[in-house]
Amino acid sequence: MLSAQPLMHLLPVVEAAATLAFAASGLIAAARKKLDVVGLCVVATLAAFGGGTLRDVLLDRRPFYWVEHSPWLWVILGLCIAATFLLRKRHLAITERAMQWPDALGLGLFTAVGTQLALAQAMPPIVAVLMGVITAVFGGVLRDIACNEVPKVFSDHQPYAVCAFLGGWVAAAGHQLGWPSEASLAASALVTCVLRVAAMVSGLKLPGWRGQ
């Protein structure tokens, strides 16, 4: 069983960092689509909280993260309003690559958090790893759907959910080996993030369909 006390202190910090990272990716995605401030708020919020909310529904955890930590809603609202004025004033070029960096960070952090939370509820390792994948991936799926795109996790053939899946097994292995919860969290997040960045930099692609 995971040590509950260190986990209770560490998880809010990691989940907060992941929330900010995915909110930033949602902001960039919405800005690339030239959405108004309402669109920015919706897309950023979906990206930040979508995966964790689905995880909490499946694990029957209440209250949801964004309900328990409602000040984050004000933080994201403020970021969206500030981003609207900044982008309008400076006319910054928003590239898809710019969205991928905070997304990679959020992927690693949310994978570690989701897997650890499921392990703390004594879920089987495969279930815990899949909870990590859902936490990390589903917010991006909702972000892309809201931006009227086929979710990139399903369509661009770059390893994404695969990175989360492999990183989740690092947390599961640490749990089985009796690592401190902090070490398991850090190792899982680091491996997931490094794998995703390596795939981005190398241009690695998963096999696609052949033919017409």
C-alpha positions in Angstrom: 0.0 0.0 0.0 1.2 3.5 -0.8 2.2 5.7 2.1 -0.8 8.0 2.3 0.7 11.0 4.2 3.4 11.9 1.7 1.1 11.3 -1.2 -1.5 13.6 0.3 1.1 16.4 0.5 2.7 15.8 -2.9 -0.3 15.1 -5.2 -1.9 18.6 -5.0 1.4 20.1 -6.1 1.9 17.8 -9.0 -1.8 18.0 -10.1 -1.6 21.8 -9.9 1.4 21.9 -12.2 -0.3 19.5 -14.6 -3.4 21.6 -14.5 -1.5 24.7 -15.5 0.4 22.9 -18.2 -2.8 21.6 -19.9 -4.6 24.9 -19.4 -1.7 26.5 -21.3 -2.0 23.9 -24.1 -5.7 24.6 -24.3 -5.1 28.3 -24.5 -2.7 27.9 -27.3 -5.0 25.6 -29.2 -7.9 28.0 -28.8 -5.7 31.0 -29.8 -4.7 29.1 -33.0 -8.3 28.8 -33.9 -8.9 32.5 -33.2 -11.6 31.8 -30.6 -13.0 34.6 -28.5 -12.5 34.9 -24.7 -15.4 32.5 -24.0 -13.9 29.9 -26.3 -10.5 30.3 -24.7 -12.0 29.7 -21.2 -14.0 26.7 -22.3 -11.1 25.0 -24.2 -8.6 25.7 -21.5 -10.9 24.4 -18.8 -11.7 21.2 -20.7 -8.0 20.6 -21.3 -7.1 21.2 -17.7 -9.9 19.3 -15.9 -11.4 16.9 -18.5 -9.1 13.9 -17.9 -9.1 14.2 -14.1 -12.9 14.5 -14.0 -13.4 11.3 -16.1 -10.8 9.5 -13.8 -12.7 10.7 -10.7 -16.0 9.5 -12.2 -14.5 6.0 -12.9 -12.9 5.8 -9.5 -16.0 7.2 -7.7 -13.9 10.0 -6.1 -15.8 13.0 -4.8 -15.6 15.9 -4.9 -14.1 16.4 -8.3 -10.7 18.2 -8.3 -12.0 21.4 -9.8 -14.9 21.5 -7.2 -12.6 20.8 -4.3 -10.0 23.3 -5.6 -12.4 25.9 -7.1 -9.8 28.8 -7.0 -8.2 27.2 -10.0 -11.3 28.1 -12.0 -10.5 31.8 -11.2 -6.9 31.3 -12.1 -7.8 29.8 -15.5 -10.4 32.5 -16.1 -7.8 35.2 -15.4 -5.2 33.5 -17.6 -7.7 33.4 -20.5 -8.6 37.1 -20.1 -4.9 38.1 -19.9 -4.1 36.0 -22.9 -6.8 37.6 -24.9 -5.4 41.1 -24.4 -1.8 39.9 -24.8 -2.4 38.2 -28.1 -4.4 41.1 -29.4 -1.7 43.6 -28.4 1.4 41.8 -29.6 0.1 39.7 -32.5 2.2 36.7 -31.4 2.6 33.8 -33.8 0.9 30.7 -32.3 2.4 27.5 -33.7 1.3 23.9 -33.2 4.8 23.1 -31.8 4.3 25.8 -29.1 1.3 23.8 -27.9 3.2 20.5 -27.7 5.7 21.6 -25.0 3.2 22.3 -22.2 1.2 19.4 -23.4 4.1 17.0 -23.0 4.7 18.3 -19.5 1.0 17.9 -18.6 1.0 14.4 -20.1 3.8 13.3 -17.8 2.4 14.9 -14.6 -1.2 13.7 -15.1 0.0 10.2 -16.0 1.8 10.0 -12.7 -1.1 11.5 -10.7 -3.8 9.3 -12.2 -1.8 6.1 -11.8 -0.9 6.8 -8.2 -4.4 7.8 -7.2 -5.7 4.5 -8.6 -2.9 2.5 -6.9 -3.8 4.2 -3.6 -7.3 2.8 -4.0 -5.8 -0.7 -4.4 -6.7 -1.0 -8.0 -5.0 -3.7 -10.1 -1.9 -2.4 -11.9 -3.4 -2.5 -15.4 -6.4 -0.6 -14.1 -4.2 1.9 -12.4 -2.1 2.5 -15.5 -5.2 3.0 -17.6 -6.5 5.5 -15.1 -3.2 7.3 -15.6 -3.6 7.3 -19.4 -7.2 8.5 -19.1 -6.2 11.3 -16.8 -3.4 12.4 -19.1 -5.1 12.0 -22.5 -8.8 12.7 -22.2 -8.4 16.5 -21.5 -6.5 16.8 -24.8 -9.2 14.8 -26.6 -11.9 17.3 -25.3 -9.7 20.2 -26.2 -9.3 19.1 -29.8 -13.0 18.2 -30.2 -14.0 21.7 -28.9 -11.6 23.1 -31.5 -13.4 21.1 -34.2 -10.5 18.8 -34.9 -10.1 15.0 -34.9 -8.2 14.4 -31.6 -4.5 14.4 -32.3 -4.0 11.4 -30.0 -6.0 9.3 -32.5 -4.9 10.8 -35.8 -1.3 12.2 -35.9 0.4 8.7 -35.4 2.9 10.2 -33.0 3.3 8.2 -29.7 1.2 10.0 -27.1 -1.1 7.6 -25.2 1.6 5.0 -25.7 4.0 7.3 -23.7 1.5 7.7 -20.9 0.9 3.9 -20.9 4.6 3.2 -20.5 5.1 5.9 -18.0 2.2 4.6 -15.9 3.9 1.2 -15.6 6.9 3.0 -14.0 4.6 4.1 -11.2 3.1 0.7 -11.0 6.5 -0.9 -10.8 7.6 1.5 -8.1 4.5 0.6 -6.1 5.3 -3.1 -6.4 8.9 -2.5 -5.4 8.0 -0.5 -2.4 9.4 2.9 -3.6 8.5 6.0 -1.7 5.4 7.6 -3.4 7.5 10.7 -4.2 10.0 8.6 -6.1 7.3 6.8 -8.0 5.5 10.0 -9.0 8.7 11.7 -10.1 10.0 8.7 -12.1 6.6 8.1 -13.8 6.2 11.8 -14.8 9.8 12.0 -16.0 9.7 8.9 -18.1 6.4 9.9 -19.7 7.6 13.4 -20.5 11.0 12.3 -21.8 9.4 9.7 -24.1 6.9 12.2 -25.5 9.6 14.9 -26.1 11.8 12.3 -27.7 9.0 11.3 -30.0 8.3 14.9 -30.9 12.0 15.7 -31.6 12.7 12.6 -33.6 9.4 12.6 -35.6 8.7 9.0 -34.6 5.5 7.7 -36.0 3.3 4.7 -35.1 2.4 2.4 -37.9 -0.6 3.6 -40.0 -3.0 2.1 -42.4 -1.8 1.2 -45.8 -3.8 1.5 -49.0 -6.6 3.8 -49.9 
